[in-house]
């Protein structure tokens, strides 16, 4: 988990080595907290092989795949160590004409069935559409028509992708110049989930007092690429029940691109319950891979960090990945029922239970 925080830029600014807020991510003491986006990567954190698209009945070329969107909903602050069972299913499949969008959903629970977090992501598979299916939703998040309430910039280091790939994403697109050229890029690009974590960490510092326990959820639609050496500009608008965020490239020939409107939501005070403010914003269709966030929502809740920091969760399942201690997480992965009825002809749904 400490490696993940370093991979998304924690502790990289001058003075962070003595800043109590920055040290929440990098110093293994009783103040250590977990950035919620860690829940997205923990199941595969120690993978050393390139990612495999293990979708029953679907034969997909990795070079044709773009990461379209990512969302995590945290049902309680993620503790710094524990065990969980992660159940994954294909939730939706959309026909975009020249491409297909496959939406996966995974839920992490402890052995008592308590809901820890829910992850939802979509991949955009080129050359796999055109079977006449439903195109799916397409929702755009509009930026507020006023100056941002807060903003920051983050300089992506030249070795950022090399460091982040140690968090379990060995896709050669982010490390191998020859592979990147074959995919149409002039150089390896930054992982989309790395920019995802960077933006969440920056927004948490800008408007949430650098306290990740206040983040209830975070969703993003990737709209462009980030290269090592780029500068990411993050602007945030406090909308009361949500925070709207824009992440773009700052400086150089790509200044201002891609434009990435984002939205964030706050859960109300627990003594004033309003069900409407818990609603997650729908994500639109993905356009490009591995880039800055185009539609982001952070749900914010006030909760006691001390009560849950060292809580441990445990669960049962099939395949288990053990992380090193201290501050270790163990995930047992199971496969849920795969969606049927919306899969293109010749791509049969199946179950891995």
C-alpha positions as CSV (number, residue, x, y, z in Angstrom):
1,X,0.0,0.0,0.0
2,X,2.9,2.3,0.7
3,X,4.3,1.5,-2.7
4,X,1.0,2.3,-4.3
5,X,0.9,5.7,-2.6
6,X,4.4,6.5,-3.9
7,X,3.4,5.3,-7.3
8,X,0.6,7.9,-7.5
9,X,2.9,10.7,-6.4
10,X,2.6,10.8,-2.6
11,X,5.6,12.4,-0.9
12,X,7.0,13.8,-4.1
13,X,6.8,17.6,-3.3
14,X,9.5,19.4,-1.5
15,X,8.8,19.3,2.2
16,X,6.5,16.3,2.0
17,X,9.0,14.3,4.1
18,X,8.1,16.4,7.1
19,X,4.5,17.4,6.3
20,X,2.1,15.5,8.6
21,X,-0.6,15.5,5.9
22,X,1.7,14.0,3.3
23,X,3.1,11.5,5.7
24,X,-0.4,10.0,6.1
25,X,0.3,8.2,2.9
26,X,4.0,7.3,3.3
27,X,4.9,6.7,6.9
28,X,3.9,3.4,8.5
29,X,2.8,4.6,11.9
30,X,-0.6,5.0,13.6
31,X,-1.5,7.9,11.4
32,X,-1.3,5.9,8.2
33,X,-4.4,6.1,5.9
34,X,-5.4,4.4,2.7
35,X,-6.2,6.3,-0.5
36,X,-9.5,4.7,-1.6
37,X,-8.3,4.1,-5.2
38,X,-6.0,1.4,-3.7
39,X,-9.0,-0.8,-3.6
40,X,-9.0,-0.9,-7.4
41,X,-5.5,-2.4,-7.6
42,X,-5.1,-4.5,-4.5
43,X,-6.5,-7.8,-6.0
44,X,-3.7,-7.9,-8.6
45,X,-1.0,-5.9,-6.7
46,X,1.7,-8.5,-7.0
47,X,1.1,-9.6,-10.5
48,X,4.3,-9.7,-12.6
49,X,2.8,-10.8,-15.9
50,X,1.1,-8.5,-18.5
51,X,-2.7,-8.3,-17.8
52,X,-4.8,-11.1,-19.2
53,X,-8.3,-10.4,-20.4
54,X,-9.9,-13.5,-18.8
55,X,-13.4,-13.1,-20.1
56,X,-15.1,-16.5,-20.8
57,X,-16.1,-16.8,-24.4
58,X,-14.4,-13.6,-25.5
59,X,-11.2,-13.7,-27.5
60,X,-9.8,-10.1,-27.3
61,X,-6.5,-8.6,-28.5
62,X,-4.9,-6.6,-25.7
63,X,-3.7,-4.0,-28.2
64,X,-7.3,-3.3,-29.1
65,X,-8.3,-2.6,-25.5
66,X,-8.6,0.9,-24.0
67,X,-9.5,1.6,-20.4
68,X,-12.7,3.6,-20.6
69,X,-13.9,4.4,-17.1
70,X,-13.2,3.5,-13.5
71,X,-15.3,3.9,-10.3
72,X,-14.9,2.8,-6.7
73,X,-17.4,3.2,-3.9
74,X,-16.1,2.8,-0.4
75,X,-18.7,1.6,2.0
76,X,-16.3,2.1,5.0
77,X,-12.8,3.5,5.1
78,X,-10.3,1.0,3.8
79,X,-8.2,-0.3,6.7
80,X,-4.4,-0.5,6.3
81,X,-4.4,-4.3,6.5
82,X,-6.9,-7.1,6.2
83,X,-8.5,-9.8,4.1
84,X,-11.4,-9.8,1.8
85,X,-13.3,-11.8,-0.8
86,X,-13.7,-10.1,-4.2
87,X,-16.6,-11.3,-6.4
88,X,-16.5,-10.1,-10.0
89,X,-19.1,-10.2,-12.8
90,X,-19.7,-8.7,-16.2
91,X,-22.4,-6.2,-15.5
92,X,-23.1,-4.7,-19.0
93,X,-22.0,-4.9,-22.6
94,X,-22.7,-2.1,-25.0
95,X,-22.4,-1.9,-28.8
96,X,-20.7,1.3,-29.9
97,X,-20.6,0.4,-33.6
98,X,-16.9,0.0,-34.3
99,X,-16.2,-1.1,-30.8
100,X,-17.7,-2.8,-27.8
101,X,-17.8,-1.6,-24.2
102,X,-17.6,-4.3,-21.5
103,X,-18.4,-3.2,-18.0
104,X,-17.2,-5.3,-15.0
105,X,-18.3,-4.9,-11.4
106,X,-16.6,-6.4,-8.3
107,X,-17.6,-6.3,-4.7
108,X,-15.2,-6.8,-1.7
109,X,-16.7,-8.2,1.5
110,X,-15.3,-9.6,4.7
111,X,-16.0,-13.0,6.1
112,X,-19.1,-11.7,7.9
113,X,-20.5,-10.4,4.6
114,X,-19.8,-6.7,5.4
115,X,-19.5,-4.6,2.3
116,X,-16.1,-3.1,2.1
117,X,-16.0,-1.5,-1.4
118,X,-17.4,-1.8,-4.9
119,X,-15.4,-1.4,-8.1
120,X,-16.8,-0.8,-11.5
121,X,-14.8,-0.4,-14.7
122,X,-15.3,-0.4,-18.4
123,X,-13.0,-1.4,-21.2
124,X,-13.4,-0.1,-24.8
125,X,-12.6,-2.9,-27.3
126,X,-11.9,-1.7,-30.8
127,X,-13.2,-3.8,-33.8
128,X,-15.6,-5.8,-31.5
129,X,-18.9,-3.8,-32.1
130,X,-21.5,-3.8,-34.8
131,X,-23.8,-6.6,-33.7
132,X,-26.8,-4.3,-33.4
133,X,-26.9,-4.1,-29.6
134,X,-27.8,-1.3,-27.3
135,X,-25.3,1.6,-27.4
136,X,-25.7,2.2,-23.7
137,X,-25.7,5.5,-21.7
138,X,-23.7,8.6,-22.6
139,X,-23.7,11.3,-19.9
140,X,-21.5,14.4,-19.9
141,X,-20.5,16.2,-16.7
142,X,-20.6,20.0,-17.1
143,X,-18.1,22.2,-15.4
144,X,-19.5,25.0,-13.2
145,X,-19.5,28.4,-14.9
146,X,-17.3,30.1,-12.3
147,X,-13.6,30.0,-11.4
148,X,-12.4,26.8,-9.6
149,X,-12.5,26.8,-5.8
150,X,-9.0,25.2,-5.8
151,X,-6.4,24.0,-8.2
152,X,-3.0,22.4,-8.3
153,X,-0.5,21.0,-10.7
154,X,1.4,17.7,-10.5
155,X,4.6,17.0,-12.5
156,X,4.6,13.4,-13.7
157,X,8.1,12.1,-13.2
158,X,10.0,10.4,-16.1
159,X,10.0,7.1,-14.1
160,X,6.4,7.4,-12.9
161,X,5.1,4.6,-15.1
162,X,8.1,2.4,-14.3
163,X,7.3,2.9,-10.6
164,X,3.6,2.5,-10.9
165,X,3.9,-0.8,-12.9
166,X,5.3,-2.4,-9.7
167,X,1.8,-2.1,-8.3
168,X,0.7,-5.0,-10.5
169,X,0.1,-3.5,-13.9
170,X,2.9,-4.8,-16.2
171,X,1.1,-3.8,-19.5
172,X,4.1,-3.2,-21.8
173,X,2.2,-0.2,-23.2
174,X,3.5,1.7,-20.2
175,X,7.1,0.6,-20.4
176,X,8.2,-0.8,-23.7
177,X,8.8,1.9,-26.5
178,X,8.4,-0.7,-29.2
179,X,5.1,-2.0,-27.9
180,X,3.8,1.6,-27.5
181,X,4.8,2.4,-31.1
182,X,2.8,-0.7,-32.3
183,X,-0.2,0.7,-30.5
184,X,0.2,4.1,-32.2
185,X,2.0,6.1,-29.5
186,X,5.3,7.9,-29.8
187,X,6.4,6.7,-26.3
188,X,5.1,4.6,-23.4
189,X,2.1,6.3,-21.8
190,X,1.2,6.6,-18.1
191,X,-1.3,4.1,-16.7
192,X,-4.8,5.4,-16.6
193,X,-5.1,4.1,-13.0
194,X,-2.0,6.0,-12.1
195,X,-3.5,9.3,-13.3
196,X,-6.7,8.2,-11.6
197,X,-4.9,7.9,-8.2
198,X,-2.9,11.1,-8.8
199,X,-6.1,13.2,-9.4
200,X,-7.9,11.7,-6.4
201,X,-4.9,12.4,-4.1
202,X,-4.7,15.9,-5.4
203,X,-8.4,16.6,-4.9
204,X,-8.3,15.1,-1.4
205,X,-5.5,17.5,-0.6
206,X,-7.2,20.5,-2.1
207,X,-10.7,20.3,-0.6
208,X,-10.8,17.4,1.9
209,X,-8.0,18.4,4.3
210,X,-5.8,15.6,2.8
211,X,-8.0,13.1,4.7
212,X,-8.8,10.1,2.5
213,X,-11.2,8.7,5.1
214,X,-13.6,11.5,3.9
215,X,-13.8,10.0,0.4
216,X,-16.8,7.8,-0.1
217,X,-16.3,7.1,-3.8
218,X,-14.5,8.2,-7.0
219,X,-15.4,7.7,-10.6
220,X,-13.7,8.8,-13.8
221,X,-14.1,8.6,-17.5
222,X,-10.7,8.6,-19.3
223,X,-10.5,11.1,-22.1
224,X,-6.9,11.3,-23.2
225,X,-3.3,10.2,-22.6
226,X,-0.7,11.3,-20.2
227,X,3.0,10.8,-20.9
228,X,5.8,10.7,-18.3
229,X,7.2,14.2,-18.1
230,X,3.7,15.8,-18.5
231,X,2.2,18.2,-16.0
232,X,-1.3,17.5,-14.9
233,X,-3.4,20.5,-13.9
234,X,-6.3,19.7,-11.5
235,X,-9.1,22.2,-10.9
236,X,-11.8,21.5,-8.3
237,X,-15.2,23.0,-7.6
238,X,-17.0,22.5,-4.3
239,X,-20.6,21.9,-5.1
240,X,-21.9,21.1,-1.6
241,X,-22.9,17.5,-2.1
242,X,-20.2,16.9,-4.6
243,X,-16.9,18.1,-5.9
244,X,-16.5,18.6,-9.7
245,X,-12.9,18.2,-11.0
246,X,-11.2,18.9,-14.3
247,X,-7.8,17.3,-15.1
248,X,-5.9,18.5,-18.1
249,X,-2.3,18.7,-19.5
250,X,-0.6,21.9,-18.6
251,X,2.1,23.4,-20.8
252,X,3.8,22.4,-24.0
253,X,2.1,21.7,-27.3
254,X,-0.7,19.7,-25.5
255,X,-1.6,22.5,-23.1
256,X,-5.2,22.2,-22.0
257,X,-5.7,18.8,-23.6
258,X,-7.5,16.7,-22.8
259,X,-10.3,18.7,-21.2
260,X,-11.7,16.6,-18.4
261,X,-14.8,17.8,-16.5
262,X,-15.3,15.9,-13.3
263,X,-17.9,15.7,-10.6
264,X,-17.7,14.9,-6.9
265,X,-20.5,14.3,-4.3
266,X,-20.6,14.6,-0.6
267,X,-22.7,12.4,1.7
268,X,-24.7,14.7,4.0
269,X,-24.2,14.9,7.8
270,X,-25.3,11.5,9.2
271,X,-27.8,13.3,11.4
272,X,-29.5,14.8,8.4
273,X,-30.1,11.9,6.0
274,X,-30.9,12.7,2.4
275,X,-31.0,9.7,0.1
276,X,-30.7,11.8,-3.0
277,X,-27.2,13.0,-2.2
278,X,-25.9,9.5,-2.3
279,X,-26.5,9.0,-6.0
280,X,-23.6,8.3,-8.2
281,X,-23.3,10.1,-11.5
282,X,-23.6,7.8,-14.6
283,X,-20.5,7.7,-16.7
284,X,-20.5,8.3,-20.4
285,X,-18.9,6.3,-23.2
286,X,-15.1,6.1,-23.0
287,X,-13.1,7.8,-25.8
288,X,-9.4,7.2,-25.2
289,X,-7.2,5.1,-22.9
290,X,-5.0,5.6,-19.9
291,X,-5.4,9.4,-19.5
292,X,-6.6,12.1,-17.3
293,X,-10.1,11.9,-15.8
294,X,-12.9,13.2,-17.9
295,X,-15.8,12.5,-15.6
296,X,-15.0,12.2,-11.9
297,X,-17.1,12.1,-8.8
298,X,-16.0,11.9,-5.2
299,X,-18.5,11.1,-2.6
300,X,-17.5,12.6,0.7
301,X,-18.5,11.4,4.2
302,X,-17.3,12.4,7.7
303,X,-16.2,9.3,9.6
304,X,-13.9,8.5,12.5
305,X,-10.6,7.5,11.1
306,X,-9.3,6.2,14.4
307,X,-12.1,3.7,14.7
308,X,-11.3,1.9,11.4
309,X,-7.6,2.5,10.7
310,X,-6.5,-0.9,12.0
311,X,-9.6,-2.9,11.5
312,X,-9.0,-6.2,9.8
313,X,-11.4,-7.8,7.3
314,X,-11.3,-11.4,6.3
315,X,-13.1,-13.6,3.8
316,X,-13.1,-16.9,1.9
317,X,-12.9,-17.7,-1.8
318,X,-10.9,-19.5,-4.4
319,X,-7.6,-17.8,-5.4
320,X,-5.7,-15.8,-2.7
321,X,-3.0,-13.2,-3.1
322,X,-1.0,-12.4,0.1
323,X,0.7,-9.1,0.5
324,X,3.7,-8.6,2.8
325,X,3.2,-7.4,6.4
326,X,3.0,-5.1,8.1
327,X,0.0,-3.3,6.6
328,X,-0.8,-6.3,4.4
329,X,-3.9,-7.0,2.4
330,X,-5.0,-10.5,1.3
331,X,-7.6,-10.8,-1.4
332,X,-9.4,-14.0,-2.4
333,X,-11.0,-13.6,-5.8
334,X,-14.1,-15.4,-7.0
335,X,-16.1,-15.1,-10.2
336,X,-19.7,-14.1,-10.0
337,X,-22.4,-15.0,-12.6
338,X,-21.5,-13.5,-16.0
339,X,-24.1,-11.4,-17.8
340,X,-26.0,-13.2,-20.6
341,X,-28.3,-12.0,-23.3
342,X,-26.3,-9.0,-24.4
343,X,-23.1,-10.6,-25.6
344,X,-22.4,-10.5,-29.4
345,X,-23.2,-13.6,-31.4
346,X,-20.4,-16.2,-31.1
347,X,-19.3,-14.8,-27.7
348,X,-21.0,-17.0,-25.2
349,X,-21.6,-16.1,-21.6
350,X,-20.4,-18.5,-19.0
351,X,-19.8,-18.8,-15.3
352,X,-16.5,-19.4,-13.5
353,X,-18.1,-20.2,-10.1
